[in-house]
Amino acid sequence: MPNEDASPTPDDPPPAGILDAARAIRPYLPDLLSFAPELATRIDDELARLLQKGAGPDSADLVRGVLEGNPVTEVWVSQFLEFDVPPEFVPGGTRGSVTPGPAGDGETLRPGPKFVCPVGGDFVWWRRHVGQDVPRCATHGVILVKA
């Protein structure tokens, strides 16, 4: 019988990190799962529901189950958790903490400003370049605001 009071293993991401990853992956789902748009919509809807304000204390575990239930989202989230930015801001060939590279190898690119949903905070997006239009929150339909 597992010990419910046991502390998480060092490899377990903190609940806040899982929730941050869920907020950050939502704008990427249509592209990540372009081969299955209905799956992208279903995952986004489930994440939106679980990220609602007032969601239960087990929300992070439920969100983790949704994100780890698909190999594409699982890889994206693991990279997000390692670098604390969407994987597109991590140069190709970057080695993570598991396989360190030579000094100066794989510096994380600095993302542009971060924008969040002003209503629920359940949708997060980073601007890639100055001329890029700020999107609307997929849940509430409002334009995101600078964090």
Protein Blocks (a to p, Z undefined) as FASTA:
>chain_A
ZZfkbccdfklccfklmmmmmmmmmmmmmmmmmmlmmlmmmmmmmmmmmmpghiafklmm
mmmmmmmmpfklmmmmmmmmmnopafklpcghiacfklccdehiapacddddddddfklo
paccddfbfklccdddfklopacddZZ
